[in-house]
Structures are given as C-alpha cells and as structure tokens.
Amino acid sequence: MNQVARRLGKTFALVLPVVLVLSGTLAVTRVPWAVSSSDAQVLTASAKSPARVTADQAARAPQEALRARLLDELQQRDPGAALTDLQVAMARHPSLAKYCVSIARSLGRAAVAKYDGSVRRAQAWSRPVCDTSFATGVAAMG
C-alpha cells in the first residue's frame, strides 16, 4: 500500500505542474483586456451601421474609433444611447478605461452642442458613467 501511494504521489508530482502550466497558458491566450491589432477592428466593427465605418476610423487608435462612433451615435440618437454604449465598451474592453473620462467629457460637450447650448437639456442625460465626466463636459460648455 505504501508503494502505491508513493507511485501515485510521483505521478501527480510530474503531471500536475504540466497541467497547471498548460491550463494557465490557455487561460491567458485570449483575455478580454489584451489589446491587439484585431481589437481595433472589433471596436469599429461593432458600430451600429457598419457601412458608416470608414477606413480612416479603422486605422485610428481604438479609443479614438470608439470616441468617433459614440459621438456619431449621440448625434444620430441621443446622449443616453451613447453613454450606455460607452459603459458597455468599458465593460468589454477594460484596457480602454483610462480613456473613459476623456470620452465622456467629449460626449458631454457634444450633447450641449446638439441641444444648441442648452446645458439643462444636455444635463438631463447625465449618468454615473466614468464618475461624473459627462456632467463635467456639459458644465464646461455652460
């Protein structure tokens, strides 16, 4: 019985590290926060109307492509839709989180411009996406 336990222990000692290394390697080959050249295409490809995505947008940095898409959406629909999509994009691509404040401020300024300088109307769309950055952008225009 003692030899069986020893043999089993040796087998585990050899197999377990190999399994752990392989499973760890496989786990990090496709992480959502890793930025690659294909992620820029994923961001631009996720636009509501793919026909409007230009080659120039596809060549931009992912955060700039996201900003352009959200500003377009704000103009086409409303600031609420753009803020919702910003929140979704931050959840899907945490590597873009450092740009969230800047993008949300841009959306705030664009909302005021969309409503012909009406800070009150733009502020009505404010949400706690990226803290209060949207509201800060709105206030900057007021």
N, C-alpha and C positions, 0 to 999 in steps of 0.2 A: 504494500500500500504506500509506503514511504517513497519508493522509486517511481510509482505512478504520479504521485504529487510533484515530485522533483521534475519529472519529464514534462508534465503539464505546465509547471512554472517556467521551465526553459522555453517551451513553445510559445507561451504568452509573452515572455521577455523578448523573443525575436519577432513575433508577429505584431504585437501591439504598437511598437514605435512606427512600423511601416504603415499600419492602418491609420494611425494618427497623422502622420505626415501627409499621406495621400488625401485623407479627408480634409485636412486643413488647406492643402494646396487647391483642391477642387472647390472649397468654400470661398476662397478669395479670388478665383479667376474671373468671377462675374459679380462684382459688388456694385450696388447702385450709386455709390458716391465716387467711384472711379471715373475720371474724365478721360475720354479718349476722343479721337477724331470722329468716331462714329456717333458719339453723344451729341455733337453739334448738329449732326444730321437728324438725330432723333428729336431734338428740341424743335427744329424748324419743320420737320415732317409732321409734328403734332399740331400744327396750325389748323384752325377750323376749315379753311379753304385752301388746300394745297396749291391751287392754281396761282394764288397770290404770292407764294414764296418764290422770291427771285434768286438767281444765282449769287447775287451780292449778299443777300441775307444768309444763304447757306455758307458763305465764306467767312462771315463775321464770327467773332468770339461768341460762345454760347449765351453769355449774359446779354450781349448786345442784340442777338437774334431774339431772345426772349423779350427784351425791352421793346423792340420794334413790333413784335407780334402783339404784345399786351397793349401798347399804345394804339395800334390799329384796331384792336378789339374794343378799346374804350371809345374810340370814335364811331365804330360801327354799331355797337350795342350800348353799353353803359359802364360806368366805373365799377359797379358791383361785380359784373361778369369778369372784368379784368383782374380785380382783386381776388376773386375766387380762383381764377386760373393761376395767379401768382402764388397763392397758397398751395395749390396742387403741385405746381412746378417745384416749389421749395421742398415739399414732401418727397417728390420723386427724385430730385437731384440736389441732395444736401450740399454738394460742392458749390452750388450757386448761392448759398445762404449769405455769404459775405457781400453779395451784390443786392440783396433784398431791400435794404434800406434805400439805396440809391434808386432802384427801380420803382419802389413805392412812392418816393418823393416825386419822381418824374410823372407817375400816374396822377398824383395829387395836383401838380401844376397843369397837366393836360386836362384834368377834369374842370378846373376853373376856366381854362381857355375854351373848353367845349361849351360851357354854360355862360359864355360872354361875360366873364368876370364875376359871376355870382358865386361868392365864397360860400354863402349859406347853402345853396343848392348842391354845390360840389361836396361840401362837408357832410351832407346828409348820407353820402355813400361810405363814409369813414368806417373802418373796421380795424380790429387789432392785428392786422397782418403786418409783420415786421415791426412790432411795437406800435408806435404812433407815427410812423414815417409818412403815410398817406396824408394824415392831418397836418403834418409839418409842411409838406409840399403845398397843400391847399393854403395854409396860413402864409406861406412865403409869397404867394401871389396876391394876397389881400391887402 
